[in-house]
Each structure stands twice: as C-alpha cells, then as structure tokens.
C-alpha cells in the first residue's frame, strides 16, 4: 500500500452510509485504510414507539456496535432527524469537520432524493466543497490545499438519472455488510418493518432474523441480467435483491474496469457517481482512491 487513505462517508442518518457504502468501506478497511462515517442527524425520528431521546441513545449504541465490528469510526451529530437544514452555521460546521479530518475522498447522497435530510446533507457537502480551500472562510481551521474527490451514493431517482462512474463488486464482503445491518436492530427489525407493515414477520431469534433480512436471497447458481427481476421486490427493503441492484443495472460498467469474466459472475455491487464540485476523478487517481 503506497499511502494510507482517509475515507469519509457523510450520510444524513445512521445506517445510510452502511446501506449505500458499507461494502466498499469493508474493502478499504481490509487493505489497511481508514474509514469514518458521519451521520449528520442523530436518529431521533426513527421509531414508532420509543421517544426521540431514547431512540437517539439506542442508535448511538447500534453505531458503536458497527464500529466495534468493523473498525469504522462512527460520528453522529446532535441534529434531530427530519430537521436538517443547509444553513450557514451548519455549512461552517461541515467545512470545519471535513478540514479537521482531511479526507482523500468523500461519499455522500445526491441532492435529488425523497428525504429532505438526504438532500440537505448532500447540499451541505456541495456547499462545503470549494470553501474547504478558501482560507478566510472558517479561518480558525486551516484550509485544505485541494478539495477531496466527492462521490455520490447510488440511488433510484431518475430526474436526473444516476450515472455511475465506478461500480465495485462486493460479493467478497456481502456477508459482513449484512452483519453491519444486523447491528442496526431498531432500524432493520423494528422501524423499517413497521413502515412496511411487515413487523409481524420479523423472527425473534437473532440468527433467524438476520436470514429473514437477507430474504429473498439471490440465487447463487445464476446471474440476474434483467432489471425487471429486481422490480419483483420493493427496492426499499434490505433483501439481497437490493444489494444486487447495481450489479444487474451496471454490469457493463463492472466489465469496463474488471473485465467481462468477473462482471459476468458478480452478484453484488455498489455504484458511485463523481460530483463535479469536488476534485476530478481522473484515470490516475481512480486507481489510487479505489485500490480494488
Ligand atoms: Zn436516511
């Protein structure tokens, strides 16, 4: 390894980074790089029974479990769920936070997204990007000389459509990625099933519920090639079909980087689009920043 990379994933909520970038995070960590997750909101909105302060405290513990499992450093800001705004004070906080960590690459949401917190987290990163290098803005923390490369997480929204610049196979880390999901008990076994009306289907046994979370599972003996296969299941659940989405939709993009043979046997992948407001992702720094 020529240089230890610092990876920063900025999601609006606890688990956004896990869901959208957990696989590549595990790949960075296995190569000795450093990964930090920031959840801009504190998780206070994510339950149907527990009080906001109670659920925020519980979600901190769940994030700590992910940190203990993986080695990811997991930061959480004190902003209530559903109340994130991209105002000047929060922009300054974001600029200082990014400068202090000094990442090589940032991953975050796109600004077109169904959730206001996702949009505003993305906007805060975009607003911060150029200002990271402006010394008179937040002059108490030294400005960066160059911006980090900024990548957007995959999303399903189409106006404008997500256009991946890099698609990374995650078959080798998919089981561990599910172990990360499994740490977010209040989310994946309580809140999300409550929202979907499937709470009564969640097994009480901890091994059985993890298996339930993965279901319906992707058949291991054949490759899904048709995006219609994915639409059989709601993309909002956590089944293996969601984890397969990028591999099915962007198989040619995988082939471009890894060759047709690998692309044709990839079941799971994560896709990312470069932000034009960060440093350019060139052919040269692509292989440094994505060393797998
Ligand atoms: Zn979210």
Boltz pocket constraint, residues with backbone or C-beta under 6 A from the ligand:
constraints:
  - pocket:
      binder: B
      contacts: [[A, 12], [A, 13], [A, 14], [A, 16], [A, 115], [A, 118]]
      max_distance: 6.0
